Amino acid sequence: MKKKILISIIPFLFYLILGTVFWGNHNYILFSQLLFQLVFTGYIFNRFVYLTKLKTIFITNTLIVIIFIITSIIVLDLSRAILYILFIPVFSYIGIQLFTNRKYILIPLSLLFSYFLSFTIFNDVMALSNQKEYFINKKIPEIVLKNNKNEIFNLPNNKIIILDFWFTKCPPCLASFPHLEKVHEKYAHNKNIEIYAVNSPLPNEKFQELVNFSSDLKYEFPFLFTNSIKNTKEAFEFSSFPHIIIIKNNTIRFSGYPNYNTLFNNLEDEIEKLINE
């Protein structure tokens, strides 16, 4: 019984370690976790011969899947967890097949499949689940924005404005900045497009600390600051970070997860649509 409990805990502990190593970047976490489930479940089934395939998958999957489900219910957001919930059992089954039948062709196929799920499908799921269609074509809500000198900043009229909302304890936000920098470089000479990374302060974060933190990141795109993360979520009606808002003529034209290299809601595609209108 103790062995079964320990076996069930190990996948979740590994997930926590991955979260620390990859600083919350779910592309890398999902990729590594799926491959771990494949190897770990296959090993357990091969090591403990008295376990059936179904029992092995149950023991190695149940705890971590239940935790993902409960967490999703608590935060009212299934988008980050759905691929873990669906495919951890799948890769566990593949692991058993690999270890028992020695089907080595499953190794490269599993690597490719895991990569596709983690670096393409995951981003598309995030984009589709976090797009706020009901918010499109509405006027910009009232929200106070400040520049790095703590001065009120008014968004310019008659321009396409990209606002990338983020906060300091959000690893996916910081991981997306190199992509935002490339978009900023691409449109740097277009006077009708302005791109800003908008920080939403957590409780007890001081303004100057946020300015220093942003400056130390060494990006060319400018930073703006809101009063609080709570006000940001309420004003723009989203709960997941990072989040992109695209504005044209004081009207919101896009609200959703920032996608850069995938099929749905690619940021550059959204910008080009507005340019060509």
KEDREN-426469 format. One record per residue (C-alpha): residue in three letters; x, y, z. Coordinates in pm, whole numbers, plus 32768, in hexadecimal, padded with zeros to 4 digits. Each point is the difference from the previous one (the first is absolute). Last residue first. Example, Ala and Ser with C-alpha at 12.3 -4.5 7.8 and 13.67 -1.06 7.14 Angstrom:
REM residues 2
<r code="SER" xx="8557" yy="7F96" zz="82CA"/>
<r code="ALA" xx="7F77" yy="7EA8" zz="8042"/>
REM end
This chain:
REM residues 277
<r code="GLU" xx="7C88" yy="928C" zz="6F20"/>
<r code="ASN" xx="815A" yy="7F8E" zz="7F9C"/>
<r code="ILE" xx="80B2" yy="8077" zz="813B"/>
<r code="LEU" xx="7EF6" yy="7F5F" zz="80DB"/>
<r code="LYS" xx="8026" yy="7EAD" zz="7F5B"/>
<r code="GLU" xx="817C" yy="8023" zz="800E"/>
<r code="ILE" xx="7FF3" yy="802D" zz="817B"/>
<r code="GLU" xx="7F2E" yy="7EC6" zz="802F"/>
<r code="ASP" xx="80EB" yy="7F3A" zz="7F21"/>
<r code="GLU" xx="812B" yy="807E" zz="80C7"/>
<r code="LEU" xx="7F5F" yy="7F8E" zz="8144"/>
<r code="ASN" xx="7FA4" yy="7EA2" zz="7F89"/>
<r code="ASN" xx="7E9C" yy="7FCD" zz="8076"/>
<r code="PHE" xx="7FF1" yy="7E91" zz="7FA1"/>
<r code="LEU" xx="80FB" yy="7F38" zz="7F36"/>
<r code="THR" xx="8140" yy="8026" zz="80C4"/>
<r code="ASN" xx="8143" yy="80C8" zz="8001"/>
<r code="TYR" xx="7FB7" yy="813A" zz="80CB"/>
<r code="ASN" xx="7ED0" yy="7FCE" zz="80DA"/>
<r code="PRO" xx="7FB2" yy="80F6" zz="8113"/>
<r code="TYR" xx="7EC6" yy="7F8D" zz="80BD"/>
<r code="GLY" xx="7ECB" yy="80D2" zz="7FC3"/>
<r code="SER" xx="7F56" yy="814B" zz="7FBB"/>
<r code="PHE" xx="7FF3" yy="808A" zz="7E9E"/>
<r code="ARG" xx="7F58" yy="812D" zz="7F5F"/>
<r code="ILE" xx="7FD0" yy="80DD" zz="8131"/>
<r code="THR" xx="7F92" yy="8159" zz="7F8D"/>
<r code="ASN" xx="80B7" yy="8148" zz="803D"/>
<r code="ASN" xx="8046" yy="8021" zz="7E8A"/>
<r code="LYS" xx="80AA" yy="7EAD" zz="7FFA"/>
<r code="ILE" xx="8052" yy="7F3B" zz="8138"/>
<r code="ILE" xx="80A4" yy="7EAC" zz="8029"/>
<r code="ILE" xx="7FF4" yy="7F62" zz="815A"/>
<r code="ILE" xx="80EC" yy="7EDF" zz="8048"/>
<r code="HIS" xx="7FFD" yy="7F2E" zz="813B"/>
<r code="PRO" xx="811C" yy="7F56" zz="80B9"/>
<r code="PHE" xx="7F5D" yy="7FAE" zz="80EA"/>
<r code="SER" xx="7EAB" yy="7F63" zz="8045"/>
<r code="SER" xx="7ED7" yy="80A7" zz="80AA"/>
<r code="PHE" xx="7F5E" yy="80DD" zz="7EFA"/>
<r code="GLU" xx="7EF1" yy="8107" zz="8019"/>
<r code="PHE" xx="80BE" yy="8131" zz="7F7D"/>
<r code="ALA" xx="7FAA" yy="80E7" zz="8122"/>
<r code="GLU" xx="7FD9" yy="7EF1" zz="8108"/>
<r code="LYS" xx="8145" yy="7F50" zz="7FAD"/>
<r code="THR" xx="80C2" yy="8147" zz="7FF5"/>
<r code="ASN" xx="7F68" yy="807F" zz="8144"/>
<r code="LYS" xx="8069" yy="7EC2" zz="80B6"/>
<r code="ILE" xx="8160" yy="800B" zz="7F72"/>
<r code="SER" xx="802D" yy="8158" zz="8092"/>
<r code="ASN" xx="803C" yy="816D" zz="7FA7"/>
<r code="THR" xx="806D" yy="7FC3" zz="7E99"/>
<r code="PHE" xx="8160" yy="8026" zz="7F76"/>
<r code="LEU" xx="8091" yy="8042" zz="7EA8"/>
<r code="PHE" xx="813C" yy="7F73" zz="7F63"/>
<r code="PRO" xx="80A0" yy="8061" zz="7EB5"/>
<r code="PHE" xx="8083" yy="7F07" zz="7EFD"/>
<r code="GLU" xx="817B" yy="7FF6" zz="7FE8"/>
<r code="TYR" xx="8039" yy="7EEC" zz="80FC"/>
<r code="LYS" xx="8113" yy="7FFF" zz="8107"/>
<r code="LEU" xx="7F50" yy="7F32" zz="8111"/>
<r code="ASP" xx="80AE" yy="80DA" zz="8102"/>
<r code="SER" xx="7F1F" yy="8124" zz="7FA3"/>
<r code="SER" xx="7EC9" yy="7F3A" zz="8054"/>
<r code="PHE" xx="8084" yy="7F9E" zz="8158"/>
<r code="ASN" xx="8070" yy="8165" zz="8044"/>
<r code="VAL" xx="7EAA" yy="808C" zz="7FA4"/>
<r code="LEU" xx="7F55" yy="7EF4" zz="80D1"/>
<r code="GLU" xx="80DA" yy="8052" zz="812D"/>
<r code="GLN" xx="7FB1" yy="8170" zz="7FCB"/>
<r code="PHE" xx="7E8A" yy="7FBB" zz="8011"/>
<r code="LYS" xx="8006" yy="7F2E" zz="813B"/>
<r code="GLU" xx="7F6F" yy="7EA2" zz="800A"/>
<r code="ASN" xx="7F31" yy="7FC7" zz="813C"/>
<r code="PRO" xx="7EDB" yy="7F61" zz="7F45"/>
<r code="LEU" xx="805A" yy="7F96" zz="7E9D"/>
<r code="PRO" xx="8035" yy="810B" zz="7EFD"/>
<r code="SER" xx="7F74" yy="7FDF" zz="7E9E"/>
<r code="ASN" xx="8116" yy="804B" zz="7F09"/>
<r code="VAL" xx="7FA2" yy="806F" zz="7EA2"/>
<r code="ALA" xx="80F1" yy="7FA3" zz="7EEA"/>
<r code="TYR" xx="7FC4" yy="8101" zz="7EF0"/>
<r code="ILE" xx="7FF6" yy="7FFA" zz="7E84"/>
<r code="GLU" xx="7FAC" yy="8126" zz="7F21"/>
<r code="ILE" xx="7F95" yy="7FEF" zz="7E94"/>
<r code="ASN" xx="7FA8" yy="8123" zz="7F1C"/>
<r code="LYS" xx="8164" yy="8083" zz="7FF1"/>
<r code="ASN" xx="8077" yy="7EBF" zz="7F57"/>
<r code="HIS" xx="817A" yy="8001" zz="8021"/>
<r code="ALA" xx="8003" yy="7F23" zz="8137"/>
<r code="TYR" xx="7F0C" yy="7F07" zz="7F66"/>
<r code="LYS" xx="80EF" yy="7EDB" zz="7FD5"/>
<r code="GLU" xx="80D0" yy="805D" zz="8130"/>
<r code="HIS" xx="7ECD" yy="8001" zz="80E0"/>
<r code="VAL" xx="7F95" yy="7EAD" zz="7F79"/>
<r code="LYS" xx="815C" yy="7F79" zz="804B"/>
<r code="GLU" xx="7FF2" yy="8095" zz="815F"/>
<r code="LEU" xx="7EAD" yy="7F5E" zz="803A"/>
<r code="HIS" xx="809C" yy="7EB0" zz="7FB1"/>
<r code="PRO" xx="811C" yy="8040" zz="80F6"/>
<r code="PHE" xx="7EF7" yy="806D" zz="80FE"/>
<r code="SER" xx="7F37" yy="7EBB" zz="7FFB"/>
<r code="ALA" xx="80D7" yy="7F53" zz="8106"/>
<r code="LEU" xx="7FCA" yy="8124" zz="80ED"/>
<r code="CYS" xx="7E89" yy="7FD3" zz="7FF3"/>
<r code="PRO" xx="801C" yy="7E85" zz="8013"/>
<r code="PRO" xx="80CE" yy="802C" zz="8142"/>
<r code="CYS" xx="7EF5" yy="80D6" zz="80AE"/>
<r code="LYS" xx="807F" yy="8080" zz="814E"/>
<r code="THR" xx="8050" yy="815B" zz="7F77"/>
<r code="PHE" xx="7EB1" yy="8049" zz="7F5F"/>
<r code="TRP" xx="7F8C" yy="8012" zz="7E97"/>
<r code="PHE" xx="7F14" yy="80B1" zz="7F11"/>
<r code="ASP" xx="8076" yy="8026" zz="7E96"/>
<r code="LEU" xx="7F56" yy="8135" zz="7F71"/>
<r code="ILE" xx="800C" yy="8028" zz="7E86"/>
<r code="ILE" xx="7F8D" yy="814E" zz="7F78"/>
<r code="ILE" xx="7F91" yy="8041" zz="7E9B"/>
<r code="LYS" xx="7FE5" yy="8178" zz="7FDF"/>
<r code="ASN" xx="7EEF" yy="8105" zz="7FDC"/>
<r code="ASN" xx="801A" yy="807B" zz="8166"/>
<r code="PRO" xx="8132" yy="7FE9" zz="80E0"/>
<r code="LEU" xx="7FE7" yy="7F50" zz="8150"/>
<r code="ASN" xx="8010" yy="80F6" zz="811F"/>
<r code="PHE" xx="811A" yy="7FD1" zz="80F8"/>
<r code="ILE" xx="7FE7" yy="808B" zz="8160"/>
<r code="GLU" xx="815E" yy="803F" zz="8085"/>
<r code="ASN" xx="80B7" yy="7F11" zz="80E8"/>
<r code="LYS" xx="8145" yy="803E" zz="7F45"/>
<r code="ASN" xx="7FF9" yy="7E9F" zz="7F72"/>
<r code="ASN" xx="7EB5" yy="804A" zz="7F52"/>
<r code="LYS" xx="7EAC" yy="7FEC" zz="80A5"/>
<r code="LEU" xx="7EB3" yy="7F6C" zz="7F97"/>
<r code="VAL" xx="7EBA" yy="803A" zz="80B9"/>
<r code="ILE" xx="7EDA" yy="7F34" zz="7F81"/>
<r code="GLU" xx="7EB1" yy="8064" zz="7F70"/>
<r code="PRO" xx="7F8F" yy="7EF5" zz="7F10"/>
<r code="ILE" xx="806B" yy="8019" zz="7E92"/>
<r code="LYS" xx="7ECB" yy="8008" zz="7F23"/>
<r code="LYS" xx="7F66" yy="7EB9" zz="7F93"/>
<r code="ASN" xx="803B" yy="7F6B" zz="7EA9"/>
<r code="ILE" xx="806B" yy="7EAE" zz="8094"/>
<r code="PHE" xx="7FB2" yy="7FB8" zz="816D"/>
<r code="TYR" xx="7F05" yy="7EEB" zz="7FB5"/>
<r code="GLU" xx="810C" yy="7F4A" zz="7F39"/>
<r code="LYS" xx="80E5" yy="7FDE" zz="812D"/>
<r code="GLN" xx="8109" yy="7F0C" zz="7F87"/>
<r code="ASN" xx="807F" yy="7F35" zz="8126"/>
<r code="SER" xx="7F8B" yy="7EA4" zz="7F9B"/>
<r code="LEU" xx="8068" yy="801F" zz="7E94"/>
<r code="ALA" xx="8157" yy="8091" zz="8045"/>
<r code="MET" xx="8054" yy="7F14" zz="811D"/>
<r code="VAL" xx="7F95" yy="7ED5" zz="7F30"/>
<r code="ASP" xx="80D1" yy="8081" zz="7EDD"/>
<r code="ASN" xx="812F" yy="802A" zz="80E1"/>
<r code="PHE" xx="7FDD" yy="7E9D" zz="8087"/>
<r code="ILE" xx="7FCB" yy="7F74" zz="7EA0"/>
<r code="THR" xx="8145" yy="808C" zz="7F79"/>
<r code="PHE" xx="8123" yy="7FE6" zz="80F4"/>
<r code="SER" xx="7F87" yy="7EF7" zz="80F2"/>
<r code="LEU" xx="7F1E" yy="7F28" zz="7F2A"/>
<r code="PHE" xx="80ED" yy="8002" zz="7ED5"/>
<r code="TYR" xx="812F" yy="7FBB" zz="80DD"/>
<r code="SER" xx="7F4E" yy="7EDF" zz="80AC"/>
<r code="PHE" xx="7F9D" yy="7F6B" zz="7EB1"/>
<r code="LEU" xx="8160" yy="8021" zz="7F74"/>
<r code="LEU" xx="80A2" yy="7F63" zz="8132"/>
<r code="SER" xx="7EF8" yy="7EEF" zz="800D"/>
<r code="LEU" xx="8037" yy="7FA9" zz="7E91"/>
<r code="PRO" xx="8179" yy="7FF9" zz="8034"/>
<r code="ILE" xx="7FD9" yy="7F08" zz="8124"/>
<r code="LEU" xx="7ED2" yy="7F3C" zz="7F7F"/>
<r code="ILE" xx="80D5" yy="7F6D" zz="7EE8"/>
<r code="TYR" xx="80AA" yy="7F41" zz="8116"/>
<r code="LYS" xx="7EDB" yy="7F11" zz="8027"/>
<r code="ARG" xx="80A6" yy="7F2B" zz="810D"/>
<r code="ASN" xx="7EB5" yy="7F50" zz="8049"/>
<r code="THR" xx="8000" yy="8028" zz="8179"/>
<r code="PHE" xx="80C8" yy="813E" zz="8036"/>
<r code="LEU" xx="7F79" yy="80BF" zz="7ED5"/>
<r code="GLN" xx="7E99" yy="7F91" zz="8031"/>
<r code="ILE" xx="800D" yy="8066" zz="816E"/>
<r code="GLY" xx="8091" yy="8151" zz="7FA3"/>
<r code="ILE" xx="7EF1" yy="8037" zz="7EF9"/>
<r code="TYR" xx="7EFC" yy="7FC4" zz="810F"/>
<r code="SER" xx="80A4" yy="8105" zz="80DE"/>
<r code="PHE" xx="800E" yy="80EC" zz="7ED7"/>
<r code="VAL" xx="7E88" yy="7FE4" zz="7FD3"/>
<r code="PRO" xx="7FBA" yy="8022" zz="8176"/>
<r code="ILE" xx="80CA" yy="8149" zz="800B"/>
<r code="PHE" xx="7F50" yy="806B" zz="7EC0"/>
<r code="LEU" xx="7EA4" yy="8072" zz="8064"/>
<r code="ILE" xx="803C" yy="8097" zz="8158"/>
<r code="TYR" xx="814D" yy="809F" zz="7F9E"/>
<r code="LEU" xx="7F65" yy="808D" zz="7EC2"/>
<r code="ILE" xx="7EDD" yy="8094" zz="80C5"/>
<r code="ALA" xx="80D0" yy="80A4" zz="8110"/>
<r code="ARG" xx="805F" yy="8154" zz="7F71"/>
<r code="SER" xx="7EAA" yy="8042" zz="7F64"/>
<r code="LEU" xx="7F28" yy="7F81" zz="811C"/>
<r code="ASP" xx="7FC8" yy="814F" zz="80AA"/>
<r code="LEU" xx="7F09" yy="8039" zz="811B"/>
<r code="VAL" xx="8121" yy="8033" zz="80F6"/>
<r code="ILE" xx="7F74" yy="7F03" zz="80FB"/>
<r code="ILE" xx="7F73" yy="7F17" zz="7EF7"/>
<r code="SER" xx="814A" yy="7FF9" zz="7F44"/>
<r code="THR" xx="80BD" yy="7FB5" zz="8141"/>
<r code="ILE" xx="7F14" yy="7EDE" zz="804E"/>
<r code="ILE" xx="802C" yy="7F6C" zz="7EA4"/>
<r code="PHE" xx="817C" yy="8025" zz="7FFF"/>
<r code="ILE" xx="8016" yy="7F65" zz="815C"/>
<r code="ILE" xx="7F22" yy="7EDF" zz="7F91"/>
<r code="VAL" xx="80E6" yy="7FC1" zz="7ED5"/>
<r code="ILE" xx="8136" yy="8000" zz="80DE"/>
<r code="LEU" xx="7F68" yy="7F0F" zz="80FA"/>
<r code="THR" xx="7F67" yy="7F0C" zz="7F07"/>
<r code="ASN" xx="8118" yy="7FD5" zz="7F05"/>
<r code="THR" xx="810D" yy="7F14" zz="8085"/>
<r code="ILE" xx="7F11" yy="7F24" zz="80CA"/>
<r code="PHE" xx="7EED" yy="7FEF" zz="7EFA"/>
<r code="ILE" xx="80F4" yy="7FC0" zz="7EE4"/>
<r code="THR" xx="8099" yy="7EE0" zz="80C4"/>
<r code="LYS" xx="7EAC" yy="7F78" zz="8061"/>
<r code="LEU" xx="7F8C" yy="7FFE" zz="7E94"/>
<r code="LYS" xx="813B" yy="7F55" zz="7F82"/>
<r code="THR" xx="7FE9" yy="7EF6" zz="810F"/>
<r code="LEU" xx="80EA" yy="8007" zz="8128"/>
<r code="TYR" xx="809C" yy="7EB8" zz="807B"/>
<r code="VAL" xx="8135" yy="8039" zz="7F26"/>
<r code="PHE" xx="8074" yy="812D" zz="80C9"/>
<r code="ARG" xx="8139" yy="806C" zz="7F45"/>
<r code="ASN" xx="7F7A" yy="7FF2" zz="7E9B"/>
<r code="PHE" xx="7EC2" yy="80BB" zz="8059"/>
<r code="ILE" xx="80C5" yy="80FB" zz="80CE"/>
<r code="TYR" xx="80FC" yy="8037" zz="7EE6"/>
<r code="GLY" xx="7EF4" yy="8038" zz="7EFA"/>
<r code="THR" xx="7F4D" yy="80F2" zz="80E7"/>
<r code="PHE" xx="8140" yy="80C4" zz="8040"/>
<r code="VAL" xx="8076" yy="800C" zz="7E96"/>
<r code="LEU" xx="7EB7" yy="8075" zz="7F68"/>
<r code="GLN" xx="7FA4" yy="80DE" zz="8127"/>
<r code="PHE" xx="8156" yy="80A7" zz="7FE3"/>
<r code="LEU" xx="7FC8" yy="803E" zz="7E8E"/>
<r code="LEU" xx="7EB5" yy="80A8" zz="804B"/>
<r code="GLN" xx="8098" yy="80CF" zz="8118"/>
<r code="SER" xx="8124" yy="807B" zz="7F2D"/>
<r code="PHE" xx="7F29" yy="8086" zz="7EE2"/>
<r code="LEU" xx="7EFD" yy="808F" zz="80F1"/>
<r code="ILE" xx="810A" yy="80B6" zz="80CB"/>
<r code="TYR" xx="80B3" yy="8086" zz="7ECB"/>
<r code="ASN" xx="7ECA" yy="80A0" zz="7F6B"/>
<r code="HIS" xx="7F7A" yy="8048" zz="815B"/>
<r code="ASN" xx="8109" yy="8103" zz="8054"/>
<r code="GLY" xx="7FDE" yy="801D" zz="817A"/>
<r code="TRP" xx="816B" yy="804E" zz="8049"/>
<r code="PHE" xx="8083" yy="7EDC" zz="7F33"/>
<r code="VAL" xx="80C5" yy="7F6B" zz="8124"/>
<r code="THR" xx="7F01" yy="8063" zz="8108"/>
<r code="GLY" xx="7ED0" yy="7F81" zz="7F45"/>
<r code="LEU" xx="80C3" yy="7ECA" zz="7F9E"/>
<r code="ILE" xx="8041" yy="7FB5" zz="8170"/>
<r code="LEU" xx="7E8D" yy="8025" zz="804B"/>
<r code="TYR" xx="7FA9" yy="7F13" zz="7EE3"/>
<r code="PHE" xx="80FE" yy="7F02" zz="8084"/>
<r code="LEU" xx="7F57" yy="8011" zz="8153"/>
<r code="PHE" xx="7EB4" yy="7FC0" zz="7F53"/>
<r code="PRO" xx="808A" yy="7ED1" zz="7F49"/>
<r code="ILE" xx="809E" yy="7F78" zz="8144"/>
<r code="ILE" xx="7EC4" yy="800C" zz="80D6"/>
<r code="SER" xx="7F50" yy="7ED5" zz="7F62"/>
<r code="ILE" xx="8137" yy="7F26" zz="8020"/>
<r code="LEU" xx="8024" yy="805F" zz="816F"/>
<r code="ILE" xx="7E96" yy="7FA3" zz="8044"/>
<r code="LYS" xx="8029" yy="7EB4" zz="7F4B"/>
<r code="LYS" xx="813E" yy="7FB2" zz="80C2"/>
<r code="LYS" xx="7F53" yy="804B" zz="8149"/>
<r code="MET" xx="7EE7" yy="7F0E" zz="7FA5"/>
REM end
